[in-house]
Amino acid sequence: MASVGNAHFVFQNDQWIPFSGNSHTVANIIEQQALIMGQTGNIAKVANASEGQPADFIYTSRHWIPLNTTSEVANLAERDSLPAKTGRQ
């Protein structure tokens, strides 16, 4: 995932796709799994995913899957220069 200001993008099928879902911050995996408002494309930012390390997850409509590396960039040109890879499905 890459963020440009308030806009967020997910890299899928060799292209950057604008993310328009909701993002939720939770304390740990247990709270993430308890999110009942999960809709396809929602992202949960988990403060303690494992051994005190934070992680981001996206909801697929059936499962929460981890996002690969996320990046904050200044503009779309900088986003396009990121070494992005298609995530797991």
Secondary structure, DSSP 8 states (H G I E B T S, - for coil): -EEETTEEEEEETTEEEEE-S-EEEEEEHHHHHT-S---TT-EEEEEEEETTEEEEEEE-SS-EEE----EEESSHHHHHTS-------
